[in-house]
Amino acid sequence: MFKDGKIPEAKQLPTGTIVVLEEEKDALPKDTVAIYARVSSHENKDNLERQVERLKEYAMARGWKIIYVAKEIGSGVNDARPKLIGLLKKEKLLYSSCKA
């Protein structure tokens, strides 16, 4: 989706990580984050959990409050990423929705 230009305000870091920038909204403090992790198959579910744990450790080390964790298992063959799309469409991430 990034390569097709379908994610507005996105940039790719030299490491390959894609960062989505969003206009500042007054909904949440700057030190809050949402985490998204994906693997391509159910066989890699353990890897999905490791990804989430690494992202949590990274966020906590920087003092960021994790308000939402989205995990997805889906093939890389298509662009179907319902949890990622839902996360990007959220206008506000409520603290009550935290699944961390």
DSSP file (Angstrom, degrees, kcal/mol; ACC not computed):
  #  RESIDUE AA STRUCTURE BP1 BP2  ACC     N-H-->O    O-->H-N    N-H-->O    O-->H-N    TCO  KAPPA ALPHA  PHI   PSI    X-CA   Y-CA   Z-CA
    1    1 A M      >       0   0    0      0, 0.0     5,-2.6     0, 0.0     6,-0.5   0.000 360.0 360.0 360.0 -38.0    0.0    0.0    0.0
    2    2 A F  T > 5 +     0   0    0      1,-0.2     3,-1.7     3,-0.2     5,-0.2   0.937 360.0  50.4 -63.1 -46.5    2.9    2.4    0.8
    3    3 A K  T 3 5S+     0   0    0      1,-0.3    -1,-0.2     2,-0.1     0, 0.0   0.803 109.0  52.5 -63.4 -28.8    4.5    1.7   -2.6
    4    4 A D  T 3 5S-     0   0    0      1,-0.0    -1,-0.3     0, 0.0    -2,-0.2   0.450 115.4-116.4 -85.4  -0.9    1.2    2.4   -4.4
    5    5 A G  T < 5S+     0   0    0     -3,-1.7    -3,-0.2    -4,-0.3    -2,-0.1   0.743  75.7 131.2  74.5  23.4    0.9    5.7   -2.5
    6    6 A K      < +     0   0    0     -5,-2.6    -4,-0.2     1,-0.1    -3,-0.1   0.504  53.8  72.2 -88.4  -4.7   -2.3    4.7   -0.7
    7    7 A I  S >  S-     0   0    0     -6,-0.5     3,-0.8    -5,-0.2    -1,-0.1  -0.898  79.3-145.0-113.4 103.9   -1.1    5.8    2.7
    8    8 A P  T 3  S+     0   0    0      0, 0.0     3,-0.1     0, 0.0    13,-0.1  -0.303  78.6  16.3 -66.9 151.2   -1.1    9.5    3.0
    9    9 A E  T 3  S+     0   0    0      1,-0.2    12,-3.6    11,-0.1     2,-0.3   0.834  93.8 139.0  58.7  37.1    1.6   11.3    5.0
   10   10 A A  E <   -A   20   0A   0     -3,-0.8     2,-0.3    10,-0.3    10,-0.2  -0.845  28.3-178.0-112.1 149.0    3.8    8.2    5.1
   11   11 A K  E     -A   19   0A   0      8,-2.6     8,-3.2    -2,-0.3     2,-0.5  -0.981  21.9-128.5-141.1 155.4    7.6    7.9    4.7
   12   12 A Q  E     -A   18   0A   0     -2,-0.3     6,-0.2     6,-0.2     5,-0.1  -0.903  19.2-142.0-108.8 129.2   10.1    5.1    4.6
   13   13 A L    >   -     0   0    0      4,-3.2     3,-2.2    -2,-0.5     0, 0.0  -0.389  32.3-103.2 -79.4 163.0   13.1    5.1    6.9
   14   14 A P  T 3  S+     0   0    0      0, 0.0    -1,-0.1     0, 0.0    -2,-0.0   0.755 122.2  61.5 -58.4 -23.7   16.5    3.7    5.6
   15   15 A T  T 3  S-     0   0    0      2,-0.1     3,-0.1     1,-0.0    -3,-0.0   0.597 121.0-107.6 -78.0 -10.2   15.8    0.6    7.7
   16   16 A G  S <  S+     0   0    0     -3,-2.2     2,-0.1     1,-0.4    -1,-0.0   0.206  74.8 138.3 101.5 -14.6   12.7   -0.1    5.7
   17   17 A T        -     0   0    0     -5,-0.1    -4,-3.2     1,-0.1     2,-0.5  -0.428  47.7-139.6 -66.1 136.0   10.3    0.8    8.4
   18   18 A I  E     -A   12   0A   0     -6,-0.2     2,-0.5    -2,-0.1    -6,-0.2  -0.882  15.3-162.0-101.4 125.9    7.3    2.8    7.2
   19   19 A V  E     -A   11   0A   0     -8,-3.2    -8,-2.6    -2,-0.5     2,-0.6  -0.917   5.7-151.7-110.9 129.6    6.2    5.7    9.4
   20   20 A V  E     -A   10   0A   0     -2,-0.5     2,-0.3   -10,-0.2   -10,-0.3  -0.898  11.3-158.0-103.7 117.3    2.8    7.2    9.0
   21   21 A L        -     0   0    0    -12,-3.6     2,-0.4    -2,-0.6    -2,-0.0  -0.725  10.5-170.2 -93.7 142.8    2.6   10.9   10.1
   22   22 A E        -     0   0    0     -2,-0.3     3,-0.1     3,-0.0   -13,-0.0  -0.967  31.0 -95.8-134.1 148.8   -0.7   12.4   11.0
   23   23 A E        -     0   0    0     -2,-0.4     2,-0.2     1,-0.1     0, 0.0  -0.308  54.1 -96.8 -58.6 144.7   -1.8   15.9   11.7
   24   24 A E        -     0   0    0      2,-0.1     2,-0.3     3,-0.0    -1,-0.1  -0.443  43.9-170.1 -66.5 134.2   -1.8   16.6   15.4
   25   25 A K    >   -     0   0    0      3,-0.2     3,-0.6    -2,-0.2    -3,-0.0  -0.918  29.9-127.2-121.6 151.9   -5.2   16.2   17.0
   26   26 A D  T 3  S+     0   0    0     -2,-0.3    -2,-0.1     1,-0.2    -1,-0.0   0.379  87.3  95.5 -78.4   6.3   -6.0   17.3   20.5
   27   27 A A  T 3  S+     0   0    0     64,-0.2    -1,-0.2     1,-0.1    65,-0.1   0.900  89.2  15.7 -68.2 -42.8   -7.3   13.8   21.4
   28   28 A L  S <  S-     0   0    0     -3,-0.6    -3,-0.2     4,-0.1    -1,-0.1  -0.935  81.5 -99.6-135.6 152.4   -4.2   12.3   23.0
   29   29 A P    >   -     0   0    0      0, 0.0     3,-1.2     0, 0.0    -2,-0.0  -0.272  40.3-110.5 -64.0 158.9   -0.9   13.5   24.5
   30   30 A K  T 3  S+     0   0    0      1,-0.3    34,-0.0    34,-0.0    -2,-0.0   0.696 111.6  66.8 -66.1 -19.1    2.1   13.1   22.3
   31   31 A D  T 3  S+     0   0    0     33,-0.1    34,-3.3     2,-0.0     2,-0.4   0.150  81.0  97.7 -93.1  22.7    3.6   10.4   24.4
   32   32 A T  E <   -b   65   0B   0     -3,-1.2     2,-0.3    32,-0.2    34,-0.2  -0.872  50.7-178.7-108.9 144.7    0.9    7.8   23.5
   33   33 A V  E     -b   66   0B   0     32,-2.7    34,-2.7    -2,-0.4    35,-0.8  -0.945  22.6-142.4-138.8 158.1    1.3    5.2   20.8
   34   34 A A  E     -b   68   0B   0     -2,-0.3     2,-0.4    32,-0.2    35,-0.2  -0.935  21.8-142.9-114.8 145.6   -0.5    2.4   19.1
   35   35 A I  E     -b   69   0B   0     33,-2.9    35,-3.4    -2,-0.4     2,-0.4  -0.910  14.9-174.1-112.9 136.0    1.3   -0.8   18.1
   36   36 A Y  E     +b   70   0B   0     -2,-0.4     2,-0.3    33,-0.2    35,-0.2  -0.997   7.4 171.9-129.0 130.4    0.7   -2.8   14.9
   37   37 A A  E     -b   71   0B   0     33,-2.2    35,-1.8    -2,-0.4     2,-0.3  -0.989   4.8-177.5-136.6 146.7    2.3   -6.1   14.1
   38   38 A R  E     -b   72   0B   0     -2,-0.3     2,-0.3    33,-0.2    35,-0.2  -0.999   9.7-174.3-145.7 143.7    1.7   -8.6   11.3
   39   39 A V  E     -b   73   0B   0     33,-1.8    35,-2.7    -2,-0.3     3,-0.0  -0.893  30.1-124.5-128.8 165.1    2.9  -12.0   10.1
   40   40 A S  S    S+     0   0    0     -2,-0.3     2,-0.3    33,-0.2    33,-0.1   0.672  82.3  17.2 -88.5 -17.2    2.0  -13.8    7.0
   41   41 A S  S >  S-     0   0    0     33,-0.1     3,-1.6     1,-0.1    -1,-0.1  -0.982  72.9-109.1-152.8 162.5    0.7  -17.2    8.3
   42   42 A H  G >  S+     0   0    0     -2,-0.3     3,-1.7     1,-0.3     4,-0.2   0.773 113.3  68.3 -63.2 -25.9   -0.6  -18.9   11.4
   43   43 A E  G 3  S+     0   0    0      1,-0.3     3,-0.4     2,-0.1    -1,-0.3   0.761  99.2  51.6 -63.4 -23.2    2.7  -20.9   11.5
   44   44 A N  G <> S+     0   0    0     -3,-1.6     4,-1.7     1,-0.2     3,-0.5   0.172  72.3 114.5 -98.9  16.8    4.4  -17.6   12.4
   45   45 A K  H <> S+     0   0    0     -3,-1.7     4,-1.9     1,-0.3    -1,-0.2   0.861  74.2  55.7 -59.1 -36.6    2.1  -16.7   15.3
   46   46 A D  H  > S+     0   0    0     -3,-0.4     4,-2.0     1,-0.2    -1,-0.3   0.898 106.3  51.7 -60.6 -39.2    4.9  -17.0   17.8
   47   47 A N  H  > S+     0   0    0     -3,-0.5     4,-2.5     1,-0.2    -1,-0.2   0.858 105.0  56.7 -64.7 -35.6    6.9  -14.5   15.8
   48   48 A L  H  X S+     0   0    0     -4,-1.7     4,-2.3     1,-0.2    -1,-0.2   0.928 107.2  47.8 -60.8 -45.6    3.9  -12.2   15.9
   49   49 A E  H  X S+     0   0    0     -4,-1.9     4,-2.3     1,-0.2    -2,-0.2   0.880 111.0  51.4 -64.5 -37.8    3.9  -12.3   19.7
   50   50 A R  H  X S+     0   0    0     -4,-2.0     4,-2.5     2,-0.2    -1,-0.2   0.902 108.4  52.1 -65.5 -40.0    7.7  -11.6   19.7
   51   51 A Q  H  X S+     0   0    0     -4,-2.5     4,-2.5     2,-0.2    -2,-0.2   0.940 110.3  48.3 -58.8 -47.5    7.2   -8.6   17.4
   52   52 A V  H  X S+     0   0    0     -4,-2.3     4,-2.6     1,-0.2    -2,-0.2   0.919 111.1  50.1 -61.1 -44.3    4.6   -7.2   19.8
   53   53 A E  H  X S+     0   0    0     -4,-2.3     4,-2.5     1,-0.2    -1,-0.2   0.905 110.7  49.5 -62.4 -41.4    6.8   -7.7   22.8
   54   54 A R  H  X S+     0   0    0     -4,-2.5     4,-2.3     2,-0.2    -1,-0.2   0.911 112.1  48.3 -63.6 -41.6    9.7   -6.0   21.1
   55   55 A L  H  X S+     0   0    0     -4,-2.5     4,-2.5     2,-0.2    -2,-0.2   0.890 111.1  50.5 -66.3 -38.8    7.5   -3.0   20.1
   56   56 A K  H  X S+     0   0    0     -4,-2.6     4,-2.9     2,-0.2     5,-0.2   0.933 110.9  48.6 -62.5 -45.7    6.2   -2.8   23.7
   57   57 A E  H  X S+     0   0    0     -4,-2.5     4,-2.3     1,-0.2    -2,-0.2   0.910 111.3  50.6 -60.6 -42.6    9.7   -2.8   25.1
   58   58 A Y  H  X S+     0   0    0     -4,-2.3     4,-0.9     2,-0.2    -1,-0.2   0.934 113.5  44.6 -60.0 -48.1   10.7   -0.1   22.6
   59   59 A A  H ><>S+     0   0    0     -4,-2.5     5,-2.6     1,-0.2     3,-0.7   0.922 114.1  48.5 -65.0 -44.8    7.8    2.1   23.5
   60   60 A M  H ><5S+     0   0    0     -4,-2.9     3,-1.4     1,-0.2    -1,-0.2   0.867 105.2  58.9 -65.4 -35.5    8.1    1.7   27.3
   61   61 A A  H 3<5S+     0   0    0     -4,-2.3    -1,-0.2     1,-0.3    -2,-0.2   0.774 108.6  46.4 -63.9 -25.1   11.9    2.4   27.1
   62   62 A R  T <<5S-     0   0    0     -4,-0.9    -1,-0.3    -3,-0.7    -2,-0.2   0.388 119.5-110.7 -97.2   2.1   11.0    5.8   25.6
   63   63 A G  T < 5 +     0   0    0     -3,-1.4     2,-0.3     1,-0.3    -3,-0.2   0.687  65.5 150.8  80.1  17.7    8.3    6.5   28.2
   64   64 A W      < -     0   0    0     -5,-2.6     2,-0.6    -6,-0.2    -1,-0.3  -0.616  45.1-128.7 -85.9 143.2    5.4    6.2   25.7
   65   65 A K  E     -b   32   0B   0    -34,-3.3   -32,-2.7    -2,-0.3     2,-0.6  -0.813  17.8-140.5 -91.4 123.5    2.0    5.0   26.9
   66   66 A I  E     +b   33   0B   0     -2,-0.6    34,-0.2   -34,-0.2   -32,-0.2  -0.751  28.0 169.4 -86.4 118.2    0.7    2.1   24.7
   67   67 A I  E     +     0   0B   0    -34,-2.7     2,-0.3    -2,-0.6   -33,-0.2   0.586  63.0  19.5-106.1 -13.0   -3.0    2.7   24.2
   68   68 A Y  E     -b   34   0B   0    -35,-0.8   -33,-2.9    30,-0.2     2,-0.4  -0.969  53.9-164.4-158.3 139.5   -3.8    0.1   21.5
   69   69 A V  E     -b   35   0B   0     -2,-0.3     2,-0.5   -35,-0.2   -33,-0.2  -0.988  10.1-170.8-126.8 121.7   -2.2   -3.1   20.2
   70   70 A A  E     -b   36   0B   0    -35,-3.4   -33,-2.2    -2,-0.4     2,-0.4  -0.957   3.3-173.0-114.1 127.2   -3.4   -4.5   16.8
   71   71 A K  E     -b   37   0B   0     -2,-0.5     2,-0.4   -35,-0.2   -33,-0.2  -0.944   5.5-177.8-119.3 140.6   -2.2   -7.9   15.7
   72   72 A E  E     -b   38   0B   0    -35,-1.8   -33,-1.8    -2,-0.4     2,-0.5  -0.999  20.2-160.8-143.0 140.1   -2.8   -9.3   12.3
   73   73 A I  E     +b   39   0B   0     -2,-0.4     2,-0.3   -35,-0.2   -33,-0.2  -0.982  39.3 134.9-116.0 119.0   -2.2  -12.6   10.4
   74   74 A G        -     0   0    0    -35,-2.7   -33,-0.1    -2,-0.5    -2,-0.1  -0.971  53.5 -95.3-165.9 147.9   -2.4  -12.2    6.7
   75   75 A S        -     0   0    0     -2,-0.3     3,-0.4     1,-0.1     5,-0.1  -0.236  20.9-138.6 -63.3 149.0   -0.7  -13.0    3.4
   76   76 A G  S    S+     0   0    0      1,-0.2    -1,-0.1     3,-0.1   -36,-0.0   0.441  89.4  87.4 -84.8  -1.0    1.6  -10.6    1.8
   77   77 A V  S    S+     0   0    0      3,-0.0     2,-0.2     2,-0.0    -1,-0.2   0.837  96.1  27.4 -69.3 -33.3    0.1  -11.5   -1.6
   78   78 A N  S    S-     0   0    0     -3,-0.4    -4,-0.0     2,-0.1     0, 0.0  -0.693  80.9-115.5-122.5 177.7   -2.7   -8.9   -1.3
   79   79 A D        +     0   0    0     -2,-0.2     2,-0.8   -78,-0.0    -3,-0.1   0.165  62.5 136.2 -99.0  18.1   -3.1   -5.6    0.5
   80   80 A A        +     0   0    0     -5,-0.1    -2,-0.1     1,-0.1    -3,-0.0  -0.558  12.5 149.1 -71.5 109.1   -5.9   -6.8    2.8
   81   81 A R     >  +     0   0    0     -2,-0.8     4,-2.9     1,-0.1     5,-0.3  -0.547  10.1 167.4-137.1  67.4   -5.0   -5.3    6.2
   82   82 A P  H  > S+     0   0    0      0, 0.0     4,-2.4     0, 0.0     5,-0.2   0.850  77.7  47.7 -58.6 -37.7   -8.3   -4.7    8.0
   83   83 A K  H  > S+     0   0    0      2,-0.2     4,-2.1     1,-0.2     5,-0.1   0.894 114.1  46.7 -71.7 -37.9   -6.8   -4.1   11.4
   84   84 A L  H  > S+     0   0    0      2,-0.2     4,-2.6     1,-0.2     5,-0.2   0.935 114.0  47.6 -66.5 -45.7   -4.2   -1.7   10.1
   85   85 A I  H  X S+     0   0    0     -4,-2.9     4,-1.8     1,-0.2    -2,-0.2   0.918 112.4  50.1 -61.9 -42.9   -6.7    0.2    8.0
   86   86 A G  H  X S+     0   0    0     -4,-2.4     4,-0.9    -5,-0.3    -1,-0.2   0.898 110.6  49.9 -61.4 -40.3   -9.1    0.4   11.0
   87   87 A L  H >< S+     0   0    0     -4,-2.1     3,-0.6     1,-0.2    -2,-0.2   0.909 111.0  48.6 -64.7 -42.7   -6.2    1.7   13.2
   88   88 A L  H 3< S+     0   0    0     -4,-2.6    -1,-0.2     1,-0.2    -2,-0.2   0.791 110.7  52.2 -68.9 -27.1   -5.4    4.4   10.6
   89   89 A K  H 3< S+     0   0    0     -4,-1.8    -1,-0.2    -5,-0.2    -2,-0.2   0.641  80.8 113.2 -84.2 -14.4   -9.0    5.4   10.3
   90   90 A K    <<  -     0   0    0     -4,-0.9     3,-0.2    -3,-0.6    -3,-0.0  -0.368  49.8-163.9 -61.8 129.3   -9.5    5.9   14.0
   91   91 A E  S    S+     0   0    0      1,-0.3     2,-0.4    -2,-0.1   -64,-0.2   0.844  79.3  15.9 -80.2 -35.1  -10.1    9.5   14.9
   92   92 A K        -     0   0    0    -65,-0.1     2,-0.7    -3,-0.0    -1,-0.3  -1.000  65.6-148.3-138.5 136.6   -9.5    8.9   18.6
   93   93 A L        -     0   0    0     -2,-0.4     2,-0.2    -3,-0.2   -25,-0.1  -0.922  26.6-146.5-101.4 112.6   -7.8    6.0   20.3
   94   94 A L    >   -     0   0    0     -2,-0.7     3,-2.0     1,-0.1     4,-0.2  -0.565  15.0-130.7 -83.9 142.3   -9.5    5.8   23.7
   95   95 A Y  G >  S+     0   0    0      1,-0.3     3,-1.6    -2,-0.2    -1,-0.1   0.821 107.6  64.4 -57.5 -31.1   -7.6    4.6   26.7
   96   96 A S  G 3  S+     0   0    0      1,-0.3    -1,-0.3     3,-0.0    -2,-0.0   0.672  94.2  60.8 -68.8 -15.3  -10.4    2.2   27.4
   97   97 A S  G <  S+     0   0    0     -3,-2.0    -1,-0.3   -30,-0.1    -2,-0.2   0.392  74.2 132.9 -91.1   4.8   -9.6    0.4   24.2
   98   98 A C    <   +     0   0    0     -3,-1.6   -30,-0.2    -4,-0.2   -31,-0.1  -0.342  27.3 174.4 -61.4 129.1   -6.1   -0.5   25.3
   99   99 A K              0   0    0      1,-0.1    -1,-0.1    -2,-0.1   -31,-0.1   0.141 360.0 360.0-118.5  15.9   -5.3   -4.2   24.7
  100  100 A A              0   0    0    -34,-0.2    -1,-0.1   -33,-0.0    -2,-0.1   0.482 360.0 360.0 -70.4 360.0   -1.6   -4.0   25.8
